[in-house]
Each structure stands twice: as structure tokens, then as C-alpha cells.
Amino acid sequence: MTDSSPASAVHKTAQLARLSIGPAEEARLGAQFERILGAFQSLSKLDVADVPETTGGPRPAEAAFGRLRDDAPRPSLERAAALANAPQQDGEFYLVPKTVGGPT
């Protein structure tokens, strides 16, 4: 059986995010997770059978977002302009640190 405690959820979340947290921070965040999860558990106990749906479902785009512009093709941004503020680039692409698969 797996541990489903808030501290365990904090530990697993930290691992997934590749964060290193100490026991004190794990305990503090565990208490916060417990309060958040408790709020969701109390919501799941509510009887909403007679509550009308208020979101989702089809509706006209203008009713949801106001006036929209026509979807018409436009010229793309020039490559030099797109790369102008890039912290790192090679003249053709943005250069970003590797984030998956460990160090290069």
C-alpha cells in the first residue's frame, strides 16, 4: 500500500519538479497540502444534482468573448526581429538549456 499522506504528496511533487526540500519545509508544505485537499474533499460532499450548469457547452463565440477579428493570414515576424531579445540564439533558433534527460 502506498503512503497517501500530505507529506508524501509534497515529497513526490518535489521529486517530479526536481526540487530539493528539507524535512522542515516538507512538513510545512504538507500542512498546506492537507488544508487544500480538505477543501476539495468538502466540495465533493456537496449535493449539486439540482444546480444548473453555468459553464461549458456550446455557445456563440461573440457571447463568450465579445467581438473577434476575422481569422485572416498575416505576414510572419522576421526571424531577426523574433530572435532580437533572445537571451541566447544561434542566428537561426533560440538556444535553451536542456531540461529533459539529464545533463548534456
C-alpha positions in Angstrom: 0.0 0.0 0.0 1.4 3.5 -0.9 1.6 6.4 1.5 -1.1 9.0 0.6 -0.2 11.5 3.4 0.2 15.2 2.5 3.9 14.9 3.3 4.2 12.1 0.8 2.4 14.2 -1.8 4.8 17.0 -1.1 7.8 14.7 -1.4 6.6 13.2 -4.7 5.7 16.6 -6.1 9.2 17.9 -5.2 10.8 14.9 -6.9 8.7 15.4 -10.1 9.7 19.1 -10.1 13.3 18.2 -9.4 13.3 20.3 -6.2 15.3 19.6 -3.1 13.4 20.4 0.1 14.3 19.7 3.6 12.2 17.9 6.3 11.0 21.2 7.9 9.8 22.6 4.5 8.2 19.3 3.6 6.3 19.3 6.9 5.2 23.0 6.4 4.1 22.3 2.8 2.4 19.1 3.9 0.2 21.1 6.2 -0.7 23.4 3.4 -1.5 20.4 1.1 -3.7 18.9 3.8 -5.8 22.1 4.0 -6.1 22.4 0.2 -7.0 18.7 -0.2 -9.5 19.1 2.7 -11.2 21.9 0.9 -11.6 19.8 -2.2 -12.9 16.9 -0.1 -15.6 19.1 1.5 -16.7 20.2 -2.0 -17.0 16.6 -3.2 -19.6 16.0 -0.5 -22.0 18.8 -1.7 -25.2 17.7 -3.4 -25.2 19.5 -6.8 -27.8 17.4 -8.5 -30.2 20.3 -8.8 -27.6 23.0 -9.6 -27.8 24.2 -13.2 -24.6 24.0 -15.2 -23.1 27.5 -15.6 -20.0 26.9 -17.7 -19.0 24.8 -20.7 -21.2 23.6 -23.5 -21.6 25.3 -26.9 -22.3 29.0 -27.0 -21.7 31.6 -29.7 -18.1 32.9 -29.7 -19.3 36.5 -29.5 -21.3 35.8 -26.4 -18.3 34.3 -24.8 -15.6 36.7 -25.9 -17.1 39.8 -27.5 -16.2 40.8 -31.0 -13.5 38.8 -32.7 -11.4 39.8 -35.6 -11.5 37.8 -38.9 -9.1 34.9 -39.0 -7.0 36.1 -42.0 -3.4 35.2 -42.8 -0.8 37.8 -42.0 2.9 38.1 -42.6 5.1 36.4 -40.0 7.6 38.2 -37.8 11.0 38.4 -39.5 13.5 35.9 -37.9 16.0 38.6 -36.9 13.2 40.5 -35.1 11.9 37.3 -33.4 15.4 36.5 -32.1 16.4 40.1 -31.2 15.6 39.7 -27.5 16.5 36.0 -27.1 19.0 35.5 -24.2 20.8 33.0 -26.4 20.4 32.2 -30.1 22.5 30.9 -32.9 21.2 33.2 -35.7 18.5 30.7 -36.7 17.0 29.3 -33.4 16.5 30.2 -29.8 19.0 28.3 -27.6 17.6 26.9 -24.3 19.1 24.8 -21.6 18.4 21.1 -21.8 15.6 20.2 -19.3 14.8 16.6 -20.0 17.1 13.6 -19.9 19.8 14.9 -17.5 22.9 16.9 -18.2 24.4 17.1 -21.7 
